Amino acid sequence: MIELKEVYYSYSGINALRNINLQIEEGEAVTLMGPNGSGKSTLLKIINGIVSPDSGVYRFNNEEITSKKLQKPEFSKLFHQKIGFVFQNSDTQLFCANVFDEVAFGPRQMGRKESEVEKRVNDCLELLNIRDFKSRQPYHLSGGEKRKVAIACVLALNPEVLVLDEPMNGLDPRTQRWLVEFLVGLSKAGKTLISSTHNLELVHEISNRAILFDENHTVVADRPTERLLEDIDLLKRVNLVDEYYHQHEGNEHRHFHDHRFIHHHNETEYQ
């Protein structure tokens, strides 16, 4: 469904992505992992057509996606119906006077009849359990409520692919759990999910494949999620986790940090 071949991208001459080659199949649940500034968000923007590569090729459903094509209203409309993007900061995509109009904005822009728009909006509000919010102003909602509205806005177009940039960011544990279960449900329903996240505790639940970036803005690993999470040395090397290691042997519990502290229950020894 999605193919990137030898993709490079830079901001004002500073590399953001270097020689990216990957394919994502229909129905996959994929997570992008890596330290801040490694290029995850930039790649998601390329996939969603917000920016175009400096060089290389991006294909969606075997058709090359270019900035020239995306400037054509009819092509852009069809493309953005197929791929929905949930921004890391919900305030970035919420701008209407009330939640109903917010969720209705996309279908209206696509020229849907108002009766169909109303049905789509009500279905999405029901799906995300936010029907009581439809007359409220988005900027008065909590962070978790805004995230639900942002997702409803995207789902109102019924996209084939859902792209989420750090979807767990800023959410309380209960809302994180709700979102994990919601994304799992979408995946089981056949949606293609592409997320970025720093949350190593939840990544294995929302994806079965993980693509790891390093600080050189390139892909250093592409593996089943569980296998990648087991490679602690690699995660340390790309600066995604601190320099620590946990080992449980009987009653002994050791933590290895940068300064190699070893904790033996109530006493601490420095080596």
Backbone bond lengths (Angstrom), bond angles and torsions (degrees), N, CA, C in turn:
res aa  C-N    CA-C-N  psi(-1)  N-CA   C-N-CA  omega(-1)  CA-C   N-CA-C  phi
1 M - - - 1.459 - - 1.527 111.45 -
2 I 1.338 116.63 -43.52 1.466 122.01 -178.17 1.521 108.72 -124.62
3 E 1.330 116.01 131.27 1.464 121.15 178.02 1.521 109.42 -136.99
4 L 1.323 116.07 130.19 1.456 122.38 172.34 1.515 107.93 -121.59
5 K 1.324 116.12 129.50 1.458 121.47 -175.77 1.521 109.64 -129.16
6 E 1.331 114.99 117.19 1.458 123.26 176.69 1.537 111.43 51.05
7 V 1.331 116.03 48.34 1.462 121.99 -176.83 1.529 111.05 -86.34
8 Y 1.331 114.96 129.69 1.467 123.29 174.29 1.526 107.98 -123.22
9 Y 1.341 115.14 146.82 1.466 119.55 174.43 1.520 108.74 -151.78
10 S 1.340 116.20 141.78 1.464 120.35 178.61 1.519 110.11 -140.63
11 Y 1.343 114.83 152.23 1.462 122.36 173.53 1.525 107.78 -108.06
12 S 1.332 116.49 115.75 1.475 121.11 178.14 1.527 111.40 50.33
13 G 1.323 115.80 42.41 1.450 120.68 176.75 1.514 115.39 84.16
14 I 1.334 117.52 -2.51 1.468 121.38 179.39 1.532 108.73 -99.85
15 N 1.332 116.92 125.86 1.460 121.28 -176.79 1.526 112.12 -60.44
16 A 1.331 115.52 134.57 1.457 121.28 171.97 1.522 111.00 -117.16
17 L 1.346 115.96 -31.13 1.464 122.01 175.95 1.522 108.42 -141.53
18 R 1.343 115.90 138.81 1.456 120.40 -178.72 1.528 110.36 -132.09
19 N 1.318 115.24 115.45 1.462 122.59 171.58 1.535 112.42 52.69
20 I 1.326 115.62 58.17 1.470 121.07 -179.52 1.518 110.08 -87.09
21 N 1.331 115.17 124.20 1.456 122.40 177.29 1.524 108.66 -130.12
22 L 1.310 117.00 115.38 1.466 119.22 178.01 1.517 110.55 -161.67
23 Q 1.320 114.65 159.22 1.456 122.51 175.67 1.515 108.89 -130.35
24 I 1.318 116.31 142.18 1.460 122.49 176.31 1.523 107.74 -127.03
25 E 1.324 115.74 125.04 1.460 121.06 -176.74 1.536 111.08 -89.28
26 E 1.300 114.81 156.77 1.463 120.79 177.47 1.531 110.26 -57.84
27 G 1.335 116.48 133.28 1.457 121.72 176.96 1.514 114.79 87.20
28 E 1.338 118.28 -3.11 1.463 120.45 178.47 1.527 110.92 -73.76
29 A 1.333 115.37 153.88 1.468 122.47 170.84 1.521 106.37 -117.28
30 V 1.332 115.84 107.35 1.464 122.39 -170.40 1.525 109.52 -119.73
31 T 1.323 116.20 138.93 1.461 121.17 175.42 1.520 109.96 -119.11
32 L 1.328 115.76 134.65 1.459 122.04 171.74 1.519 107.97 -93.47
33 M 1.326 116.26 129.00 1.452 122.02 -179.35 1.525 109.58 -124.99
34 G 1.325 115.61 155.38 1.451 119.76 178.04 1.514 110.53 153.38
35 P 1.334 117.66 165.76 1.468 121.00 -178.95 1.523 111.67 -69.18
36 N 1.323 116.48 166.75 1.455 120.95 176.32 1.524 110.17 -56.66
37 G 1.336 115.50 138.76 1.452 120.01 176.93 1.506 115.32 79.49
38 S 1.338 117.56 10.04 1.469 119.84 -177.15 1.530 112.67 -85.16
39 G 1.331 118.12 -10.94 1.463 120.84 176.05 1.512 115.98 115.45
40 K 1.329 117.90 3.06 1.465 120.85 -176.43 1.535 111.74 -60.08
41 S 1.326 116.43 -51.31 1.467 120.01 -177.78 1.519 111.36 -64.61
42 T 1.324 117.01 -36.80 1.463 120.30 178.42 1.520 110.93 -62.88
43 L 1.338 116.16 -42.25 1.463 119.48 178.67 1.526 110.63 -63.02
44 L 1.323 117.43 -41.73 1.459 120.31 178.61 1.529 111.10 -61.88
45 K 1.339 116.58 -37.66 1.471 120.26 178.24 1.524 111.64 -67.17
46 I 1.328 116.91 -36.27 1.464 119.87 175.97 1.521 110.04 -65.09
47 I 1.331 116.95 -46.02 1.464 120.84 179.53 1.522 110.94 -58.77
48 N 1.340 116.10 -35.38 1.461 119.92 -178.35 1.539 113.11 -88.89
49 G 1.327 117.44 -0.58 1.454 119.89 177.17 1.512 115.02 78.90
50 I 1.320 117.60 14.65 1.468 120.82 178.87 1.528 109.99 -76.18
51 V 1.337 116.91 -37.95 1.464 122.41 172.16 1.523 107.57 -129.31
52 S 1.333 115.55 161.11 1.462 121.27 179.38 1.516 109.46 -117.82
53 P 1.334 117.54 148.83 1.473 120.31 -179.11 1.526 112.34 -60.80
54 D 1.337 115.66 148.54 1.469 120.14 170.23 1.524 109.72 -66.40
55 S 1.323 115.97 -37.85 1.466 121.60 176.37 1.514 108.44 -153.34
56 G 1.320 115.73 165.29 1.457 119.90 -175.63 1.516 111.28 96.80
57 V 1.327 115.30 -178.64 1.464 121.22 -173.15 1.520 110.52 -127.45
58 Y 1.344 116.01 135.94 1.458 122.46 171.43 1.521 107.69 -119.86
59 R 1.330 116.28 121.48 1.465 121.40 177.98 1.528 109.97 -118.04
60 F 1.323 114.51 137.81 1.463 121.18 173.12 1.524 107.32 -124.07
61 N 1.342 115.75 124.10 1.475 120.83 -175.24 1.525 111.23 50.17
62 N 1.333 115.04 45.47 1.471 123.50 175.76 1.527 114.29 68.96
63 E 1.319 118.48 9.46 1.466 120.96 177.18 1.524 109.26 -113.33
64 E 1.322 116.59 130.13 1.459 119.90 178.91 1.518 110.16 -68.45
65 I 1.340 115.27 132.99 1.462 121.79 179.46 1.524 107.89 -103.08
66 T 1.329 115.69 119.85 1.461 120.97 -179.26 1.525 109.81 -127.35
67 S 1.333 115.82 161.48 1.465 120.03 178.31 1.522 110.66 -62.83
68 K 1.334 117.13 -34.52 1.457 120.66 179.35 1.524 110.85 -63.09
69 K 1.339 117.09 -44.29 1.463 120.47 178.44 1.520 111.39 -65.31
70 L 1.336 116.29 -39.62 1.470 119.98 -177.43 1.522 112.44 -70.74
71 Q 1.330 117.71 -14.79 1.462 120.28 175.33 1.522 112.00 -78.79
72 K 1.330 116.72 -12.03 1.461 121.11 177.29 1.536 108.37 -86.05
73 P 1.335 117.59 118.28 1.477 120.99 -173.31 1.525 114.43 -53.10
74 E 1.323 117.91 -43.55 1.459 119.36 -176.39 1.522 111.49 -67.30
75 F 1.341 116.35 -42.42 1.470 119.82 178.31 1.526 110.26 -64.77
76 S 1.334 116.28 -46.27 1.458 120.92 -178.86 1.522 111.24 -60.53
77 K 1.331 116.18 -41.29 1.472 120.14 -179.83 1.530 110.95 -61.00
78 L 1.326 116.67 -46.79 1.457 120.35 -179.45 1.527 111.71 -65.29
79 F 1.334 115.68 -41.27 1.467 119.91 -179.13 1.523 110.93 -63.33
80 H 1.324 117.24 -46.19 1.465 120.30 -175.60 1.530 112.96 -76.21
81 Q 1.317 117.61 -11.71 1.464 119.02 169.25 1.522 110.93 -74.31
82 K 1.321 116.27 -25.62 1.468 120.72 -174.66 1.522 112.61 -89.59
83 I 1.340 117.48 -26.41 1.460 121.32 -178.52 1.523 109.22 -125.73
84 G 1.323 116.79 121.20 1.460 121.43 178.87 1.522 110.77 -109.64
85 F 1.329 116.30 138.69 1.464 121.73 -175.16 1.521 110.17 -118.08
86 V 1.336 116.67 123.64 1.466 122.64 174.16 1.522 107.23 -103.39
87 F 1.327 116.07 112.94 1.460 120.99 -176.10 1.533 111.36 -71.05
88 Q 1.332 114.99 156.49 1.464 120.49 177.33 1.528 111.10 -61.70
89 N 1.318 116.68 -42.44 1.462 122.40 178.32 1.520 108.45 -101.05
90 S 1.336 117.16 108.39 1.465 121.05 -176.14 1.521 112.46 -60.00
91 D 1.334 117.40 -30.36 1.461 119.75 -179.84 1.528 111.51 -61.94
92 T 1.329 117.06 -21.84 1.459 121.33 179.52 1.524 111.90 -64.71
93 Q 1.340 117.48 -31.65 1.454 119.57 -174.90 1.521 114.47 -113.18
94 L 1.322 118.00 5.20 1.465 121.09 178.54 1.519 109.23 -109.52
95 F 1.334 116.88 121.17 1.467 119.39 -174.39 1.526 113.89 -146.81
96 C 1.329 118.64 -4.95 1.469 120.81 -177.74 1.528 111.12 -83.52
97 A 1.335 115.33 170.87 1.468 120.85 -174.17 1.518 112.61 -73.85
98 N 1.328 117.68 -28.47 1.460 120.44 178.99 1.518 109.69 -146.74
99 V 1.326 115.96 167.19 1.465 121.85 -173.96 1.525 111.44 -64.66
100 F 1.327 117.97 -39.33 1.471 120.19 -179.57 1.523 110.23 -58.63
101 D 1.330 116.78 -49.88 1.462 119.92 -179.50 1.525 111.46 -65.31
102 E 1.323 116.27 -30.66 1.466 120.80 178.43 1.527 110.10 -62.30
103 V 1.325 116.15 -49.83 1.462 120.92 -178.18 1.528 110.61 -71.61
104 A 1.325 116.43 -29.52 1.467 120.72 -179.38 1.521 113.05 -78.26
105 F 1.329 117.40 -15.58 1.462 120.82 -172.25 1.527 112.61 -57.73
106 G 1.329 117.13 -48.78 1.460 120.82 -178.06 1.516 112.83 -61.07
107 P 1.344 118.77 -55.56 1.472 119.56 178.79 1.525 112.98 -57.68
108 R 1.334 117.38 -36.29 1.470 119.62 177.87 1.523 110.74 -65.29
109 Q 1.338 116.58 -40.98 1.461 120.18 178.56 1.521 111.59 -64.06
110 M 1.330 116.14 -27.38 1.459 120.71 179.09 1.530 112.32 -84.60
111 G 1.330 116.41 1.53 1.469 120.73 175.37 1.507 114.85 81.52
112 R 1.332 117.94 21.48 1.463 120.41 178.70 1.531 110.76 -70.49
113 K 1.327 115.79 149.67 1.460 120.11 175.53 1.522 109.48 -65.40
114 E 1.322 116.61 149.02 1.456 119.89 -174.57 1.524 112.04 -62.27
115 S 1.331 117.33 -32.63 1.470 119.62 177.94 1.533 110.53 -64.37
116 E 1.345 116.66 -39.21 1.465 120.26 177.75 1.527 110.51 -70.74
117 V 1.340 115.94 -38.90 1.462 120.33 177.60 1.520 110.18 -58.14
118 E 1.313 116.38 -47.87 1.472 120.67 -177.96 1.526 110.88 -61.32
119 K 1.341 116.56 -41.41 1.466 119.43 179.10 1.522 110.83 -64.65
120 R 1.343 117.03 -44.67 1.464 120.44 -179.77 1.528 110.88 -61.48
121 V 1.322 115.96 -44.06 1.465 119.42 -178.49 1.520 110.30 -63.14
122 N 1.312 116.59 -48.40 1.471 119.89 -178.12 1.526 111.19 -63.62
123 D 1.332 117.46 -37.89 1.467 120.72 177.99 1.533 110.42 -62.90
124 C 1.337 116.65 -42.75 1.473 120.51 -178.33 1.524 111.52 -70.29
125 L 1.323 116.27 -39.17 1.466 119.55 177.68 1.523 110.31 -63.58
126 E 1.342 115.97 -38.43 1.460 120.64 178.03 1.527 110.36 -67.84
127 L 1.338 116.64 -42.93 1.461 121.67 -178.24 1.522 111.60 -60.16
128 L 1.336 116.42 -38.57 1.461 120.58 -178.07 1.529 112.47 -97.03
129 N 1.325 116.20 7.07 1.471 122.03 177.05 1.536 111.82 56.32
130 I 1.349 115.86 45.11 1.462 120.62 178.61 1.540 110.19 -128.80
131 R 1.330 116.51 26.44 1.467 119.51 -178.66 1.524 111.74 -61.64
132 D 1.349 117.29 -27.45 1.471 119.96 -179.92 1.527 112.13 -74.17
133 F 1.336 117.06 -8.30 1.467 120.58 -177.52 1.520 113.29 -92.53
134 K 1.330 118.88 -6.82 1.463 119.55 -163.27 1.525 114.95 -61.45
135 S 1.334 117.95 -23.25 1.466 119.68 178.51 1.524 112.24 -99.04
136 R 1.326 117.08 -0.44 1.468 120.05 -177.19 1.522 111.89 -84.53
137 Q 1.322 115.64 155.91 1.460 121.02 177.23 1.530 109.00 -81.70
138 P 1.329 118.12 128.78 1.469 120.68 -174.94 1.517 114.34 -55.09
139 Y 1.342 117.91 -37.57 1.467 118.55 -175.62 1.521 113.37 -72.71
140 H 1.351 117.53 -5.50 1.459 121.05 175.41 1.529 111.88 -93.53
141 L 1.326 117.67 -2.82 1.461 121.38 -177.69 1.522 111.02 -85.30
142 S 1.336 115.45 160.95 1.466 120.39 175.18 1.521 109.59 -73.95
143 G 1.337 116.19 170.74 1.455 120.30 179.62 1.517 112.68 -59.30
144 G 1.339 116.52 -43.91 1.458 120.42 179.41 1.521 112.34 -66.16
145 E 1.332 116.41 -38.20 1.465 120.37 178.72 1.530 110.49 -67.11
146 K 1.332 116.20 -40.32 1.471 119.53 177.08 1.527 110.90 -61.37
147 R 1.339 116.83 -40.03 1.464 120.31 -179.95 1.528 110.02 -62.46
148 K 1.327 116.65 -40.72 1.462 119.67 178.09 1.523 111.39 -64.09
149 V 1.328 116.87 -40.73 1.469 120.24 178.27 1.524 109.98 -64.57
150 A 1.334 117.58 -42.52 1.464 121.33 179.51 1.525 110.76 -60.63
151 I 1.330 116.85 -40.90 1.466 120.41 178.06 1.526 110.28 -67.03
152 A 1.331 116.75 -40.26 1.469 120.39 178.08 1.526 110.71 -61.08
153 C 1.331 117.13 -38.57 1.465 121.06 178.87 1.525 111.18 -59.59
154 V 1.322 115.74 -40.86 1.461 120.55 -179.53 1.525 110.52 -72.97
155 L 1.324 117.53 -44.73 1.465 120.79 -176.93 1.528 112.49 -68.06
156 A 1.335 117.28 -20.01 1.469 120.29 178.99 1.526 111.49 -62.98
157 L 1.340 116.55 -20.78 1.468 120.71 177.03 1.527 112.02 -93.33
158 N 1.333 116.77 -2.53 1.463 123.24 179.70 1.523 111.77 50.47
159 P 1.336 117.56 58.24 1.473 120.44 -177.44 1.523 112.16 -72.04
160 E 1.337 115.24 157.23 1.459 120.63 174.69 1.522 110.57 -76.42
161 V 1.338 115.89 -31.66 1.462 122.01 -176.15 1.519 108.81 -123.51
162 L 1.332 116.36 134.17 1.457 121.46 175.76 1.524 107.65 -115.01
163 V 1.330 116.02 119.65 1.465 123.15 -179.07 1.520 108.30 -108.85
164 L 1.340 117.32 127.04 1.466 121.52 -176.15 1.523 109.83 -129.60
165 D 1.329 115.99 122.40 1.456 121.70 -179.97 1.529 108.83 -95.86
166 E 1.332 116.41 110.80 1.471 122.90 -179.15 1.536 111.56 47.77
167 P 1.334 118.04 58.38 1.468 120.14 -174.72 1.525 114.73 -63.61
168 M 1.356 118.07 -22.80 1.467 120.64 -178.83 1.529 112.75 -87.52
169 N 1.326 116.53 -8.08 1.455 121.38 -173.82 1.526 111.73 -61.52
170 G 1.339 116.71 125.33 1.450 122.20 175.26 1.511 116.07 78.79
171 L 1.325 117.43 6.62 1.466 120.54 -178.79 1.525 110.63 -96.23
172 D 1.335 116.06 144.97 1.454 119.94 175.56 1.533 109.12 -72.77
173 P 1.346 118.23 162.99 1.467 120.72 -175.25 1.530 114.38 -56.02
174 R 1.333 117.29 -38.23 1.469 119.06 -179.13 1.523 110.74 -65.90
175 T 1.341 117.46 -42.89 1.462 120.61 179.64 1.524 110.83 -69.46
176 Q 1.338 117.28 -35.33 1.460 120.09 174.81 1.524 110.37 -59.40
177 R 1.335 116.51 -44.79 1.455 120.50 -179.35 1.526 110.51 -63.25
178 W 1.332 116.29 -42.46 1.464 119.88 177.40 1.525 110.14 -59.25
179 L 1.345 116.98 -45.58 1.460 120.49 -176.76 1.528 111.33 -65.93
180 V 1.329 117.41 -40.03 1.462 120.65 177.06 1.528 110.00 -57.26
181 E 1.315 116.91 -49.57 1.464 120.88 -178.08 1.527 111.34 -65.46
182 F 1.336 116.64 -35.45 1.455 121.04 178.69 1.527 110.50 -66.06
183 L 1.335 116.79 -44.48 1.459 120.19 179.53 1.525 111.70 -66.41
184 V 1.324 116.82 -38.22 1.461 120.30 176.14 1.526 109.95 -60.17
185 G 1.331 116.24 -40.97 1.465 120.62 178.28 1.526 112.29 -63.36
186 L 1.343 116.68 -41.58 1.461 120.31 177.81 1.529 110.91 -64.12
187 S 1.336 115.83 -39.73 1.458 119.79 179.01 1.526 110.92 -63.59
188 K 1.310 116.73 -43.48 1.461 120.52 178.98 1.522 111.50 -64.78
189 A 1.346 116.11 -27.49 1.464 120.58 178.88 1.531 111.94 -80.09
190 G 1.348 117.08 -3.42 1.451 120.41 174.86 1.509 116.79 104.37
191 K 1.342 117.67 0.78 1.457 119.91 178.07 1.535 110.10 -69.84
192 T 1.314 115.53 146.04 1.462 120.81 171.53 1.522 107.61 -87.55
193 L 1.329 116.95 124.41 1.465 121.87 -176.41 1.522 110.17 -115.80
194 I 1.330 115.95 130.59 1.460 121.92 176.02 1.526 106.98 -130.24
195 S 1.333 116.53 116.45 1.459 121.35 -176.24 1.520 109.80 -126.42
196 S 1.315 115.39 158.80 1.463 120.72 165.44 1.520 107.07 -118.78
197 T 1.321 117.28 145.90 1.463 118.98 -179.93 1.524 110.93 -161.54
198 H 1.341 114.73 152.34 1.458 122.17 169.96 1.527 110.54 -101.77
199 N 1.328 117.23 -6.28 1.454 121.48 -172.95 1.530 110.34 -82.03
200 L 1.322 116.21 94.39 1.458 120.54 -176.04 1.523 112.64 -71.60
201 E 1.334 116.64 -18.53 1.465 119.27 -179.70 1.529 111.40 -76.04
202 L 1.322 117.60 -24.19 1.462 120.40 -174.40 1.526 113.14 -110.64
203 V 1.326 117.30 -13.53 1.464 119.90 -172.07 1.517 112.32 -59.68
204 H 1.332 117.89 -35.48 1.464 119.67 -178.38 1.522 111.83 -70.25
205 E 1.332 117.14 -19.22 1.463 119.75 179.32 1.524 112.36 -82.50
206 I 1.331 117.03 -31.10 1.465 119.64 -174.94 1.528 112.85 -99.69
207 S 1.339 117.46 -0.63 1.465 118.62 179.28 1.517 110.78 -150.19
208 N 1.328 114.80 155.18 1.467 120.05 172.60 1.521 111.40 -112.29
209 R 1.339 115.30 1.00 1.462 120.86 178.34 1.525 108.93 -143.32
210 A 1.320 116.26 136.29 1.462 121.09 -178.08 1.523 109.93 -126.11
211 I 1.338 114.87 135.08 1.461 121.91 178.20 1.523 107.12 -114.88
212 L 1.327 116.55 120.33 1.459 122.14 -172.53 1.524 111.65 -104.93
213 F 1.342 115.29 128.23 1.462 122.63 176.09 1.526 109.55 -102.94
214 D 1.333 115.65 152.84 1.458 119.30 173.22 1.528 109.61 -113.31
215 E 1.327 116.70 -177.22 1.458 120.94 -175.74 1.524 113.20 -73.44
216 N 1.340 116.68 -4.28 1.460 121.40 173.99 1.527 112.03 -92.83
217 H 1.356 115.61 8.17 1.474 121.88 172.55 1.527 112.76 68.47
218 T 1.300 116.05 34.24 1.455 120.25 178.55 1.523 109.89 -135.58
219 V 1.321 117.08 163.42 1.468 122.35 -179.72 1.523 109.21 -82.02
220 V 1.337 116.31 125.31 1.466 120.55 179.01 1.525 112.63 -110.04
221 A 1.326 117.34 -11.55 1.471 119.87 177.66 1.522 109.17 -159.14
222 D 1.320 115.52 144.48 1.459 122.89 177.10 1.526 105.79 -143.60
223 R 1.340 116.38 99.39 1.455 121.13 -170.34 1.529 110.75 -141.77
224 P 1.345 117.01 167.04 1.460 119.10 166.26 1.531 109.48 -54.65
225 T 1.315 117.10 140.25 1.466 121.35 -171.46 1.518 112.73 -54.77
226 E 1.313 117.40 -46.56 1.466 120.86 -177.02 1.533 111.07 -60.91
227 R 1.331 116.49 -40.16 1.471 119.68 -179.65 1.520 111.42 -66.64
228 L 1.329 116.29 -39.11 1.463 118.77 -179.85 1.522 110.64 -67.12
229 L 1.320 117.53 -40.40 1.466 120.87 -179.27 1.529 111.67 -65.91
230 E 1.324 117.04 -24.75 1.466 120.04 178.60 1.527 112.66 -75.80
231 D 1.326 117.40 -16.64 1.469 121.49 -176.36 1.527 109.28 -89.14
232 I 1.335 115.55 75.18 1.460 121.24 -175.91 1.527 111.46 -61.95
233 D 1.329 116.92 -37.65 1.462 119.86 -179.16 1.533 110.91 -61.42
234 L 1.312 116.44 -40.87 1.465 119.94 178.87 1.521 110.89 -67.32
235 L 1.335 117.52 -42.20 1.458 120.93 179.38 1.527 111.23 -62.90
236 K 1.329 116.08 -36.25 1.466 120.00 174.69 1.521 110.89 -66.14
237 R 1.324 115.34 -42.70 1.458 120.61 -174.32 1.528 111.95 -63.03
238 V 1.324 117.07 -33.37 1.468 119.79 179.45 1.529 111.64 -91.92
239 N 1.348 115.85 5.94 1.467 121.34 176.06 1.523 112.46 67.27
240 L 1.336 115.83 32.41 1.465 119.43 176.82 1.524 111.52 -89.47
241 V 1.340 117.12 -27.07 1.460 121.58 175.42 1.520 108.57 -127.02
242 D 1.337 116.68 159.11 1.452 121.59 176.79 1.527 110.24 -68.25
243 E 1.293 115.58 167.11 1.461 121.74 -179.10 1.531 108.99 -80.26
244 Y 1.321 115.05 77.60 1.466 118.65 179.85 1.527 110.19 -141.98
245 Y 1.292 113.98 162.63 1.456 119.91 177.36 1.520 107.97 -150.26
246 H 1.323 117.66 133.35 1.469 122.06 179.48 1.523 109.53 -105.76
247 Q 1.281 114.85 132.46 1.464 119.75 178.86 1.519 108.91 -137.25
248 H 1.326 115.72 126.03 1.467 121.01 179.73 1.525 108.91 -111.26
249 E 1.322 116.72 118.03 1.462 122.02 177.92 1.528 107.89 -134.41
250 G 1.292 115.52 100.13 1.460 119.16 -177.86 1.517 110.04 62.30
251 N 1.360 116.80 -121.28 1.459 120.86 -179.52 1.522 112.50 -92.10
252 E 1.330 116.17 1.25 1.456 119.01 -176.17 1.527 109.83 -92.01
253 H 1.319 115.65 134.35 1.464 121.36 179.83 1.522 107.79 -131.91
254 R 1.313 116.03 109.88 1.458 120.12 -174.35 1.528 110.84 -111.27
255 H 1.339 115.67 144.00 1.456 122.75 172.55 1.519 107.74 -126.60
256 F 1.304 117.63 122.73 1.457 121.10 177.17 1.523 108.66 -103.78
257 H 1.332 116.87 120.21 1.454 121.99 -178.66 1.521 109.37 -116.78
258 D 1.324 115.69 -172.85 1.462 120.53 179.68 1.525 111.67 -54.85
259 H 1.345 116.46 -40.58 1.456 120.78 -177.39 1.531 111.90 -94.65
260 R 1.320 115.75 9.05 1.471 122.16 176.26 1.528 113.00 53.34
261 F 1.333 113.06 54.34 1.460 118.10 169.55 1.523 108.33 -77.70
262 I 1.321 116.95 138.97 1.462 121.38 172.37 1.515 108.02 -119.25
263 H 1.333 115.36 123.04 1.464 120.52 -178.42 1.525 109.73 -101.91
264 H 1.308 116.92 120.75 1.462 121.60 175.51 1.523 107.13 -113.61
265 H 1.333 115.71 87.35 1.455 121.82 -179.10 1.524 110.80 53.93
266 N 1.311 119.95 -106.07 1.457 121.89 -170.74 1.535 114.63 -92.16
267 E 1.323 117.29 -4.06 1.466 117.30 -179.31 1.524 109.43 -124.05
268 T 1.312 115.14 153.07 1.452 122.07 -178.56 1.502 109.81 -122.25
269 E 1.318 116.12 129.06 1.453 121.90 178.81 1.520 108.62 -114.13
270 Y 1.311 117.39 134.75 1.477 120.69 178.86 1.517 108.82 -103.17
271 Q 1.337 116.48 131.58 1.467 120.45 178.43 1.525 108.80 -119.03
